[in-house]
Amino acid sequence: MTSAEIPGSAASALRAAAFAARAFRRLPAMSGKPPRIVFRPSLTARGNALLSGEDAGRPVHAGSFPRSRLMVLDQALLEQPAELARILVHELFHFVWPRLGNPLRRSYERLLEAEMGRRARGELGYSAESAKLRLTGVDRASRSRRWREYACESFCDTAAWLYSGVRRHGEYTLAVAFRRRRRAWFRNLEQRPLSI
């Protein structure tokens, strides 16, 4: 990542940057123009809008805008380097997901369907788990928007689990057997540079 606007204390920014740099070294090969990264205070989401410093919406750590090549991170993450790395990798993979192409996205969806067929509970991040809990059988069968959003969040949370360097986290609730299958799926994905 080359373009970032980082407010706050220099010491916090340096610690966060060092942790993020270690996470980036764990990433598979990537190609494409890096997104611009900005930090803003007190991020919330209301509908499809990302707000900063407003008393509205639900608190969020970040938001990504792949079409405009922009990633917005909550400024408070600068004080939490490990969480910053996890969220940063998650958000970066929001740029990967739309460029995977339909065959790879459907392949990942089949992996998720197989997990659900085996009654897998939990996920590898809150965003995926909350999306998973809202699903109905109709969503899964029809590949509804809710299903596709769940698949995307699951993909990004799985990438964060794999590449951020954060080995343990309260949001990692998916059973180890399912984690292994996801790791194997991502290892196959790593055979070529990922487009962002």
C-alpha positions in Angstrom: 0.0 0.0 0.0 1.5 3.3 -1.0 -1.0 6.0 -0.3 -2.3 6.6 3.2 -3.4 9.6 5.3 -2.6 8.8 8.9 -3.6 11.2 11.7 -2.8 10.9 15.4 0.4 10.5 17.3 3.6 9.6 15.4 4.4 6.8 17.8 0.9 5.2 17.3 1.2 5.6 13.6 4.7 4.0 13.5 3.6 1.0 15.6 0.5 0.5 13.5 2.5 0.8 10.3 5.1 -1.7 11.4 2.4 -4.3 12.3 0.6 -3.6 9.0 3.9 -4.1 7.1 4.4 -7.5 8.7 0.8 -8.4 7.6 1.5 -7.3 4.1 4.6 -9.5 3.9 2.3 -12.5 4.6 0.0 -11.7 1.7 0.0 -13.7 -1.5 1.3 -12.0 -4.7 -1.0 -9.2 -5.8 -1.3 -7.1 -8.9 -3.0 -3.8 -9.6 -3.1 -0.3 -8.4 -3.2 -0.2 -4.5 -6.1 1.6 -3.0 -5.8 4.9 -1.2 -6.1 4.4 2.5 -7.5 7.2 4.8 -8.2 7.2 8.5 -11.2 9.0 9.9 -12.5 9.3 13.5 -15.6 7.4 14.9 -16.8 5.6 11.8 -20.4 4.5 11.6 -22.5 2.9 8.8 -26.1 3.9 8.1 -27.6 2.1 5.1 -24.9 2.2 2.4 -23.3 5.4 3.8 -20.1 5.5 5.8 -20.1 8.3 8.3 -17.4 9.9 10.4 -17.9 11.7 13.7 -21.7 11.6 13.5 -24.1 10.3 16.1 -25.9 8.0 13.7 -25.7 4.5 12.4 -23.8 1.5 13.8 -20.1 1.6 14.7 -17.8 0.0 12.1 -14.0 -0.4 11.8 -13.8 0.4 8.1 -15.3 0.7 4.7 -14.0 -0.1 1.3 -15.0 1.4 -2.1 -13.3 -0.7 -4.8 -14.6 1.3 -7.7 -13.1 4.5 -6.4 -10.0 2.7 -5.1 -10.6 4.0 -1.5 -10.3 2.3 1.9 -11.4 4.2 5.0 -10.3 2.9 8.4 -11.3 4.1 11.8 -8.6 6.2 13.4 -8.9 4.3 16.7 -7.3 1.3 15.0 -4.0 3.2 15.1 -3.9 2.4 18.9 -4.6 -1.4 18.2 -1.9 -2.6 15.7 -3.0 -6.2 15.7 -6.7 -5.3 15.0 -5.5 -2.8 12.4 -3.7 -5.5 10.6 -6.7 -7.8 10.7 -9.1 -5.1 9.5 -6.7 -3.9 6.8 -6.3 -7.3 5.3 -10.1 -7.9 5.4 -10.7 -4.6 3.6 -8.0 -5.3 1.1 -9.7 -8.5 0.1 -12.9 -6.5 -0.6 -10.8 -5.3 -3.6 -9.9 -8.9 -4.6 -13.4 -10.4 -4.4 -15.0 -8.6 -7.4 -11.9 -9.4 -9.5 -11.9 -13.1 -8.8 -14.4 -13.8 -11.5 -17.6 -15.9 -11.3 -16.0 -19.4 -11.4 -13.8 -18.7 -8.3 -16.5 -16.9 -6.4 -18.9 -19.8 -7.1 -16.2 -22.2 -6.0 -15.9 -20.4 -2.7 -19.7 -20.4 -2.4 -19.7 -24.2 -2.9 -17.2 -24.5 0.0 -19.6 -22.5 2.2 -22.6 -24.6 1.1 -20.7 -27.7 2.0 -19.9 -26.3 5.5 -23.6 -25.5 6.0 -24.5 -29.0 4.8 -22.3 -30.2 7.7 -24.0 -27.7 10.1 -20.8 -25.6 10.6 -21.4 -22.9 13.1 -19.3 -19.8 13.7 -17.1 -17.9 11.3 -13.7 -16.1 11.2 -15.0 -12.6 11.9 -18.0 -10.7 13.1 -19.0 -9.3 9.7 -19.3 -12.8 8.2 -20.9 -14.3 11.3 -23.6 -11.6 11.5 -24.3 -12.0 7.8 -24.5 -15.8 8.2 -27.0 -15.6 11.0 -29.4 -13.5 8.8 -29.5 -16.1 6.1 -32.5 -18.2 5.3 -32.7 -21.4 3.3 -34.3 -19.4 0.4 -31.2 -17.1 0.4 -28.9 -20.0 0.0 -31.0 -21.8 -2.7 -31.5 -18.6 -4.7 -28.1 -17.1 -4.3 -29.8 -14.0 -3.0 -28.1 -10.7 -2.4 -27.8 -11.6 1.3 -26.1 -14.9 0.4 -23.6 -13.2 -1.9 -22.9 -10.6 0.7 -22.3 -13.3 3.2 -19.9 -15.1 0.8 -17.9 -11.9 0.3 -17.7 -11.2 4.0 -16.7 -14.8 4.7 -14.0 -14.6 2.0 -12.6 -11.4 3.5 -12.7 -12.6 7.1 -11.0 -15.8 6.1 -8.2 -13.9 4.3 -7.8 -11.7 7.4 -7.5 -14.9 9.6 -4.9 -16.4 7.2 -2.7 -13.4 6.4 -3.0 -10.8 9.2 -0.7 -12.6 11.6 -3.4 -12.5 14.3 -3.5 -16.1 15.3 -6.2 -15.9 18.1 -9.2 -13.7 18.2 -12.6 -13.8 19.9 -14.2 -13.6 16.5 -12.6 -16.8 15.2 -15.4 -19.2 16.1 -15.3 -21.6 13.1 -14.3 -25.1 13.9 -10.7 -26.2 13.1 -11.8 -28.8 10.5 -13.6 -26.1 8.5 -10.7 -23.7 8.9 -8.4 -26.3 7.3 -10.7 -26.6 4.2 -10.7 -22.9 3.8 -6.9 -22.7 4.1 -6.6 -25.3 1.4 -9.0 -23.3 -0.9 -6.9 -20.2 -0.4 -3.7 -22.1 -1.1 -5.1 -23.0 -4.5 -6.0 -19.4 -5.1 -2.4 -18.3 -4.4 -1.1 -20.1 -7.5 -1.4 -16.8 -9.4 -1.2 -13.1 -8.4 -4.5 -11.8 -7.1 -5.8 -8.8 -8.8 -6.8 -5.8 -6.7 
